Amino acid sequence: KEPAYPAATFTRTASSNLISSPFKMGARILLVGCATVLIASAVMWIFQPTIHYFQSMNVNTMTPSDYTLYDRYSVNEVKKQPVGLSIIVPAYNEELRLPIMLDEAFAYLNSWAESNQNTYEIVVVDDGSTDG
């Protein structure tokens, strides 16, 4: 006598190999996940020095009122005042003329600062003079 329900016969085809069992599919997903994590870790390890460099070069976000100066002759901190005027003096081979110009500039700027309640700074830039 033949059984009421004949035994199922399975045939393998190319498409059935891809999902032949849930275990193999889970193993593939796990393998792809591990490979992704490994590649991401390698990329971060390679670029970590670059990331650290750019983080250390961050833009200073302090406001001028946050700056403090240290008086080298005392232990007191001095709050830096905002500068009303900055004068930059290029001084390439100007050893003889620079003191005369600075005396005149200081005389004028001191009277200007007192009358306007402003501050000023003079920056002398010397880029390789041969006169000292």
Phi and psi restraints in degrees (value plus and minus 20) as a CYANA .aco file:
   2 GLU   PHI    -110.0   -70.0
   2 GLU   PSI     125.8   165.8
   3 PRO   PHI     -86.0   -46.0
   3 PRO   PSI     132.6   172.6
   4 ALA   PHI     -84.3   -44.3
   4 ALA   PSI     -55.8   -15.8
   5 TYR   PHI    -137.4   -97.4
   5 TYR   PSI      89.0   129.0
   6 PRO   PHI     -87.0   -47.0
   6 PRO   PSI     129.7   169.7
   7 ALA   PHI     -82.5   -42.5
   7 ALA   PSI     116.5   156.5
   8 ALA   PHI     -93.1   -53.1
   8 ALA   PSI     120.4   160.4
   9 THR   PHI    -130.9   -90.9
   9 THR   PSI     112.1   152.1
  10 PHE   PHI    -126.0   -86.0
  10 PHE   PSI     113.7   153.7
  11 THR   PHI    -138.0   -98.0
  11 THR   PSI     121.3   161.3
  12 ARG   PHI    -111.2   -71.2
  12 ARG   PSI     112.0   152.0
  13 THR   PHI    -145.9  -105.9
  13 THR   PSI     154.2   194.2
  14 ALA   PHI     -83.1   -43.1
  14 ALA   PSI     -56.8   -16.8
  15 SER   PHI     -94.5   -54.5
  15 SER   PSI     -47.8    -7.8
  16 SER   PHI     -95.7   -55.7
  16 SER   PSI     -37.4     2.6
  17 ASN   PHI     -90.0   -50.0
  17 ASN   PSI     -48.0    -8.0
  18 LEU   PHI     -88.3   -48.3
  18 LEU   PSI     -57.8   -17.8
  19 ILE   PHI    -147.6  -107.6
  19 ILE   PSI      32.5    72.5
  20 SER   PHI     -91.7   -51.7
  20 SER   PSI     -48.6    -8.6
  21 SER   PHI    -173.3  -133.3
  21 SER   PSI     129.8   169.8
  22 PRO   PHI     -82.0   -42.0
  22 PRO   PSI     -50.6   -10.6
  23 PHE   PHI     -84.0   -44.0
  23 PHE   PSI     -64.6   -24.6
  24 LYS   PHI     -85.7   -45.7
  24 LYS   PSI     -56.8   -16.8
  25 MET   PHI     -86.1   -46.1
  25 MET   PSI     -61.9   -21.9
  26 GLY   PHI     -83.8   -43.8
  26 GLY   PSI     -57.8   -17.8
  27 ALA   PHI     -85.5   -45.5
  27 ALA   PSI     -58.5   -18.5
  28 ARG   PHI     -86.0   -46.0
  28 ARG   PSI     -62.8   -22.8
  29 ILE   PHI     -82.8   -42.8
  29 ILE   PSI     -62.1   -22.1
  30 LEU   PHI     -83.4   -43.4
  30 LEU   PSI     -61.2   -21.2
  31 LEU   PHI     -84.7   -44.7
  31 LEU   PSI     -63.3   -23.3
  32 VAL   PHI     -85.3   -45.3
  32 VAL   PSI     -60.2   -20.2
  33 GLY   PHI     -83.6   -43.6
  33 GLY   PSI     -64.0   -24.0
  34 CYS   PHI     -84.9   -44.9
  34 CYS   PSI     -60.2   -20.2
  35 ALA   PHI     -84.0   -44.0
  35 ALA   PSI     -59.3   -19.3
  36 THR   PHI     -84.0   -44.0
  36 THR   PSI     -64.2   -24.2
  37 VAL   PHI     -84.5   -44.5
  37 VAL   PSI     -60.4   -20.4
  38 LEU   PHI     -84.8   -44.8
  38 LEU   PSI     -63.7   -23.7
  39 ILE   PHI     -86.2   -46.2
  39 ILE   PSI     -62.4   -22.4
  40 ALA   PHI     -83.0   -43.0
  40 ALA   PSI     -59.7   -19.7
  41 SER   PHI     -85.2   -45.2
  41 SER   PSI     -60.6   -20.6
  42 ALA   PHI     -84.8   -44.8
  42 ALA   PSI     -61.2   -21.2
  43 VAL   PHI     -84.1   -44.1
  43 VAL   PSI     -63.9   -23.9
  44 MET   PHI     -84.6   -44.6
  44 MET   PSI     -57.9   -17.9
  45 TRP   PHI     -87.1   -47.1
  45 TRP   PSI     -57.5   -17.5
  46 ILE   PHI     -90.5   -50.5
  46 ILE   PSI     -62.5   -22.5
  47 PHE   PHI    -112.3   -72.3
  47 PHE   PSI     -17.3    22.7
  48 GLN   PHI     -79.8   -39.8
  48 GLN   PSI     -63.4   -23.4
  49 PRO   PHI     -81.1   -41.1
  49 PRO   PSI     -57.4   -17.4
  50 THR   PHI     -87.0   -47.0
  50 THR   PSI     -63.1   -23.1
  51 ILE   PHI     -82.7   -42.7
  51 ILE   PSI     -63.3   -23.3
  52 HIS   PHI     -83.0   -43.0
  52 HIS   PSI     -59.7   -19.7
  53 TYR   PHI     -81.3   -41.3
  53 TYR   PSI     -68.1   -28.1
  54 PHE   PHI     -90.3   -50.3
  54 PHE   PSI     -48.9    -8.9
  55 GLN   PHI     -91.3   -51.3
  55 GLN   PSI     -53.8   -13.8
  56 SER   PHI     -96.0   -56.0
  56 SER   PSI     -38.1     1.9
  57 MET   PHI    -117.2   -77.2
  57 MET   PSI      10.0    50.0
  58 ASN   PHI     -84.3   -44.3
  58 ASN   PSI     134.3   174.3
  59 VAL   PHI     -94.1   -54.1
  59 VAL   PSI     117.1   157.1
  60 ASN   PHI     -91.7   -51.7
  60 ASN   PSI     102.3   142.3
  61 THR   PHI    -123.9   -83.9
  61 THR   PSI      -4.7    35.3
  62 MET   PHI     -97.5   -57.5
  62 MET   PSI     125.5   165.5
  63 THR   PHI    -107.0   -67.0
  63 THR   PSI     140.7   180.7
  64 PRO   PHI     -76.9   -36.9
  64 PRO   PSI     -47.1    -7.1
  65 SER   PHI     -94.2   -54.2
  65 SER   PSI     -34.6     5.4
  66 ASP   PHI    -103.6   -63.6
  66 ASP   PSI     -38.3     1.7
  67 TYR   PHI     -92.0   -52.0
  67 TYR   PSI     123.2   163.2
  68 THR   PHI    -148.3  -108.3
  68 THR   PSI     126.8   166.8
  69 LEU   PHI    -128.0   -88.0
  69 LEU   PSI     132.1   172.1
  70 TYR   PHI    -133.6   -93.6
  70 TYR   PSI     101.0   141.0
  71 ASP   PHI     -95.2   -55.2
  71 ASP   PSI     100.8   140.8
  72 ARG   PHI     -90.4   -50.4
  72 ARG   PSI     -32.6     7.4
  73 TYR   PHI    -119.0   -79.0
  73 TYR   PSI     -19.8    20.2
  74 SER   PHI    -168.0  -128.0
  74 SER   PSI     157.8   197.8
  75 VAL   PHI    -121.4   -81.4
  75 VAL   PSI     -12.2    27.8
  76 ASN   PHI    -104.3   -64.3
  76 ASN   PSI     124.6   164.6
  77 GLU   PHI    -108.0   -68.0
  77 GLU   PSI     123.2   163.2
  78 VAL   PHI    -141.4  -101.4
  78 VAL   PSI     108.1   148.1
  79 LYS   PHI     -91.4   -51.4
  79 LYS   PSI     114.2   154.2
  80 LYS   PHI     -96.1   -56.1
  80 LYS   PSI     112.4   152.4
  81 GLN   PHI    -108.3   -68.3
  81 GLN   PSI     127.0   167.0
  82 PRO   PHI     -85.3   -45.3
  82 PRO   PSI     122.6   162.6
  83 VAL   PHI    -112.0   -72.0
  83 VAL   PSI     105.7   145.7
  84 GLY   PHI    -100.2   -60.2
  84 GLY   PSI     -49.4    -9.4
  85 LEU   PHI    -166.8  -126.8
  85 LEU   PSI     110.2   150.2
  86 SER   PHI    -135.0   -95.0
  86 SER   PSI     109.5   149.5
  87 ILE   PHI    -137.8   -97.8
  87 ILE   PSI     104.4   144.4
  88 ILE   PHI    -129.3   -89.3
  88 ILE   PSI     103.7   143.7
  89 VAL   PHI    -133.0   -93.0
  89 VAL   PSI      91.9   131.9
  90 PRO   PHI     -94.1   -54.1
  90 PRO   PSI     112.4   152.4
  91 ALA   PHI    -153.4  -113.4
  91 ALA   PSI      41.0    81.0
  92 TYR   PHI    -106.9   -66.9
  92 TYR   PSI      93.6   133.6
  93 ASN   PHI      36.5    76.5
  93 ASN   PSI      29.2    69.2
  94 GLU   PHI    -138.3   -98.3
  94 GLU   PSI       9.1    49.1
  95 GLU   PHI     -79.7   -39.7
  95 GLU   PSI     -57.4   -17.4
  96 LEU   PHI    -101.0   -61.0
  96 LEU   PSI     -54.3   -14.3
  97 ARG   PHI    -110.7   -70.7
  97 ARG   PSI     -40.4    -0.4
  98 LEU   PHI     -84.1   -44.1
  98 LEU   PSI     -65.2   -25.2
  99 PRO   PHI     -81.4   -41.4
  99 PRO   PSI     -57.9   -17.9
 100 ILE   PHI     -85.8   -45.8
 100 ILE   PSI     -65.2   -25.2
 101 MET   PHI     -84.2   -44.2
 101 MET   PSI     -61.5   -21.5
 102 LEU   PHI     -87.3   -47.3
 102 LEU   PSI     -58.1   -18.1
 103 ASP   PHI     -80.5   -40.5
 103 ASP   PSI     -65.3   -25.3
 104 GLU   PHI     -87.0   -47.0
 104 GLU   PSI     -59.8   -19.8
 105 ALA   PHI     -86.1   -46.1
 105 ALA   PSI     -63.0   -23.0
 106 PHE   PHI     -84.3   -44.3
 106 PHE   PSI     -60.3   -20.3
 107 ALA   PHI     -80.8   -40.8
 107 ALA   PSI     -66.1   -26.1
 108 TYR   PHI     -89.5   -49.5
 108 TYR   PSI     -65.7   -25.7
 109 LEU   PHI     -87.0   -47.0
 109 LEU   PSI     -53.5   -13.5
 110 ASN   PHI     -84.9   -44.9
 110 ASN   PSI     -62.6   -22.6
 111 SER   PHI     -88.9   -48.9
 111 SER   PSI     -57.1   -17.1
 112 TRP   PHI     -85.2   -45.2
 112 TRP   PSI     -62.6   -22.6
 113 ALA   PHI     -88.0   -48.0
 113 ALA   PSI     -56.5   -16.5
 114 GLU   PHI     -89.8   -49.8
 114 GLU   PSI     -57.7   -17.7
 115 SER   PHI     -96.3   -56.3
 115 SER   PSI     -48.5    -8.5
 116 ASN   PHI    -126.4   -86.4
 116 ASN   PSI     -19.5    20.5
 117 GLN   PHI      34.5    74.5
 117 GLN   PSI      22.0    62.0
 118 ASN   PHI    -133.1   -93.1
 118 ASN   PSI     148.0   188.0
 119 THR   PHI    -139.2   -99.2
 119 THR   PSI     141.5   181.5
 120 TYR   PHI    -165.5  -125.5
 120 TYR   PSI     144.0   184.0
 121 GLU   PHI    -161.9  -121.9
 121 GLU   PSI     127.6   167.6
 122 ILE   PHI    -140.5  -100.5
 122 ILE   PSI     105.2   145.2
 123 VAL   PHI    -134.2   -94.2
 123 VAL   PSI      98.5   138.5
 124 VAL   PHI    -118.8   -78.8
 124 VAL   PSI     102.5   142.5
 125 VAL   PHI    -129.1   -89.1
 125 VAL   PSI     101.1   141.1
 126 ASP   PHI    -144.1  -104.1
 126 ASP   PSI      93.4   133.4
 127 ASP   PHI    -132.9   -92.9
 127 ASP   PSI      48.5    88.5
 128 GLY   PHI      74.3   114.3
 128 GLY   PSI      15.8    55.8
 129 SER   PHI     -83.4   -43.4
 129 SER   PSI     131.0   171.0
 130 THR   PHI    -115.9   -75.9
 130 THR   PSI     -23.0    17.0
 131 ASP   PHI    -115.2   -75.2
 131 ASP   PSI     -16.4    23.6
